[in-house]
Amino acid sequence: MRKITLASSIASAITLLGYWGIPAQLVGSTGITPETAQEQCEDNPDAFFASVRQQAEADLRSMTETRSSLRTSSADVENLHAEVQEKLSYASSAAQDFRAAWQADSFPVMIRGRAYTKNDVEAQTSSLLAQIDGYNEAIAKYTRTIADIRQHVEDLTARIVTTETDLGLLDTRCRMYKATHSESDAAALMAAVDSLFAENASVISASPIRSVDEMIRDTATATPVSHSRAVSFLTGK
């Protein structure tokens, strides 16, 4: 049985520790450096494995907290969606009332508690159509965001389960490496560690989710509707 001679592989793994986000002081406290990696892994691998395990547990906490935050955000966006949907329904209904009054061609006319001239009806219809456009755009954004949140929550949940499973498998690989010190077991261990943290980093950094306040700021304001479009709507064209 050969003792491990993979200094370059171990050094590469140490470099990845920084990529994975393990604090420098943690690496230093274990005595693991590219220069001493081979000796450390041969003589006292537990410190190296402990730092890897600690980062995996930190990833689990991060993913769990992010999932909880996203679920709260989803509820907030769903509330916004419902509020805008209610406004859209009212505006659409009101626009139909103005269309019916305009087509009746008897002015002034009472619509929803207020008297309107023909010009007033056309101006009010332009405003309503602009608001309807804005509400439809907002609803489309909220719908996409809710779908994005749900997908990311699913991705996080799957990654949390996988990380918990991989931690157990990693412990097994660690024990195998400590028992054999073989190059193949070392390579399998490093590949498992690399895959674990690369995939965790991908999921953790993937969230496109913005805060509700950011969404409200980014929602387009109503663009004015032309008089000709309002008249076209009123005539039923």
C-alpha positions in Angstrom: 0.0 0.0 0.0 1.4 3.4 -1.0 1.6 6.4 1.2 -0.1 9.4 -0.3 2.2 11.5 -2.6 -0.4 13.9 -3.8 1.1 17.2 -2.6 -0.2 19.1 -5.6 -3.7 17.7 -5.2 -3.8 18.6 -1.5 -2.4 22.0 -2.2 -5.1 22.5 -4.8 -7.7 21.6 -2.2 -6.2 24.2 0.2 -6.5 26.8 -2.5 -10.2 25.8 -2.9 -10.7 26.5 0.8 -10.4 30.2 0.1 -12.8 29.9 -2.9 -15.3 28.1 -0.7 -15.2 30.9 1.9 -13.4 29.2 4.8 -11.9 32.0 6.9 -8.2 32.4 6.6 -7.8 32.2 10.4 -9.5 28.8 10.4 -7.0 27.4 7.9 -4.2 28.9 9.8 -5.4 27.5 13.1 -5.3 24.0 11.7 -1.8 24.4 10.5 -2.8 23.5 6.9 -0.8 25.3 4.2 0.2 24.3 0.7 3.8 23.7 2.0 2.7 21.4 4.9 -0.5 19.9 3.3 1.0 16.5 2.6 2.5 16.1 6.0 -0.6 17.4 7.7 -2.9 15.1 5.8 -0.7 12.1 6.5 0.0 12.8 10.1 -3.1 14.7 11.3 -5.9 14.8 8.7 -8.6 15.5 11.3 -8.0 19.3 11.3 -8.3 19.5 7.6 -11.5 17.4 7.5 -12.9 19.5 10.4 -12.5 22.7 8.4 -14.2 21.2 5.4 -17.0 19.9 7.6 -17.4 23.3 9.3 -17.8 25.1 6.0 -20.4 22.5 4.9 -22.4 23.2 8.1 -22.0 27.0 7.5 -23.5 26.4 4.0 -26.4 24.5 5.5 -27.1 27.4 7.8 -26.9 29.9 5.0 -29.2 27.9 2.7 -31.7 27.3 5.5 -31.8 31.0 6.4 -32.1 32.0 2.7 -35.0 29.6 2.2 -36.8 31.0 5.2 -36.3 34.6 4.0 -37.5 33.6 0.5 -40.7 32.1 1.9 -41.4 35.3 3.7 -40.7 37.3 0.5 -43.0 35.1 -1.4 -45.8 35.8 0.9 -45.2 39.6 0.6 -45.2 39.4 -3.2 -48.3 37.3 -3.2 -50.0 40.0 -1.1 -48.9 42.7 -3.6 -50.1 40.5 -6.4 -53.6 40.2 -4.8 -53.8 44.0 -4.1 -52.9 44.9 -7.7 -55.2 42.3 -9.1 -58.1 43.9 -7.1 -57.2 47.3 -8.5 -57.0 45.9 -12.0 -60.5 44.4 -11.6 -61.9 47.7 -10.4 -60.2 49.7 -13.2 -61.4 47.3 -15.9 -64.9 47.3 -14.6 -64.9 51.1 -14.4 -63.6 51.4 -18.0 -66.5 49.3 -19.2 -68.9 51.6 -17.4 -67.3 54.6 -19.2 -67.6 52.8 -22.5 -71.3 52.1 -22.0 -72.0 55.7 -21.0 -70.0 57.1 -23.9 -71.9 54.9 -26.4 -75.2 55.9 -24.9 -74.2 59.5 -25.9 -76.3 61.4 -23.3 -74.2 63.9 -21.5 -73.6 64.9 -18.8 -73.8 61.4 -17.4 -73.5 60.1 -13.8 -70.8 57.4 -13.5 -69.9 55.9 -10.2 -71.2 58.9 -8.2 -69.9 61.7 -10.4 -71.1 63.7 -13.4 -69.0 63.6 -16.6 -69.1 65.5 -19.9 -68.2 63.7 -23.1 -64.6 65.1 -22.9 -64.4 64.1 -19.3 -65.4 60.5 -20.1 -62.6 60.4 -22.8 -60.0 61.8 -20.5 -61.0 59.5 -17.6 -60.9 56.5 -20.0 -57.4 57.5 -21.1 -56.3 57.5 -17.4 -58.0 54.2 -16.7 -56.4 52.5 -19.7 -53.0 53.7 -18.6 -53.6 52.3 -15.1 -54.8 49.0 -16.5 -51.6 48.8 -18.5 -49.5 49.5 -15.4 -51.4 46.9 -13.3 -51.0 44.2 -16.0 -47.3 44.9 -16.2 -47.0 44.7 -12.4 -49.0 41.5 -12.2 -46.7 39.9 -14.8 -43.6 40.9 -12.8 -45.1 39.6 -9.6 -46.1 36.4 -11.2 -42.6 35.8 -12.6 -41.1 36.7 -9.2 -43.3 34.3 -7.3 -42.4 31.5 -9.7 -38.7 32.4 -9.4 -38.9 32.3 -5.6 -40.7 29.0 -5.5 -38.1 27.5 -7.9 -35.2 28.8 -5.8 -36.8 27.5 -2.6 -37.1 24.0 -4.3 -33.4 24.3 -5.4 -32.3 25.2 -1.8 -34.4 22.4 -0.3 -32.9 19.9 -2.6 -29.4 21.2 -2.0 -29.9 21.1 1.8 -30.9 17.5 1.6 -28.0 16.6 -0.7 -25.5 18.5 1.5 -26.7 16.6 4.6 -26.4 13.3 2.8 -23.0 14.3 1.3 -21.7 15.1 4.8 -22.3 11.5 5.9 -20.6 10.2 2.7 -17.7 12.6 3.3 -17.2 11.2 6.7 -17.0 7.8 5.2 -14.4 8.9 2.6 -12.4 10.6 5.3 -12.3 7.4 7.4 -11.3 5.4 4.3 -8.5 7.9 3.5 -7.2 7.8 7.0 -7.2 4.0 7.0 -5.6 3.5 3.6 -3.7 6.8 2.7 -4.1 5.6 -0.9 -3.9 7.9 -3.8 -7.3 6.7 -5.1 -9.0 7.4 -1.8 -7.4 10.8 -1.6 -8.6 11.6 -5.1 -12.1 10.5 -4.4 -12.1 12.6 -1.2 -10.9 15.7 -3.0 -13.4 15.2 -5.8 -16.3 14.8 -3.3 -15.2 17.9 -1.4 -14.8 19.9 -4.6 -18.3 18.9 -5.9 -20.0 19.6 -2.5 -18.8 23.2 -2.2 -18.9 24.1 -5.9 -22.6 23.1 -6.1 -23.4 24.7 -2.8 -21.8 28.0 -3.9 -23.8 27.8 -7.2 -27.1 27.5 -5.4 -26.3 30.0 -2.7 -25.2 32.7 -5.2 -28.0 32.0 -7.7 -30.8 33.9 -6.1 -32.2 36.7 -8.3 -34.7 37.7 -5.7 -35.1 41.4 -4.8 -36.7 42.9 -1.8 -40.4 43.9 -2.1 -39.3 47.6 -1.8 -37.0 47.1 -4.8 -39.7 45.5 -6.8 -42.1 48.4 -6.1 -39.5 50.9 -7.1 -38.7 49.0 -10.3 -42.4 48.6 -11.3 -43.0 50.8 -14.2 -45.3 53.8 -13.7 -48.3 54.1 -15.9 -47.5 55.4 -19.4 -50.1 58.0 -20.7 -52.6 56.6 -23.2 -53.4 58.6 -26.3 -56.8 60.2 -26.9 -57.2 58.1 -30.1 -56.7 54.9 -28.2 -59.2 55.9 -25.6 -61.8 56.7 -28.3 -61.0 53.5 -30.0 -61.7 51.6 -26.8 -64.9 53.6 -26.1 -66.2 52.8 -29.6 -65.5 49.1 -29.0 -62.9 48.8 -31.7 
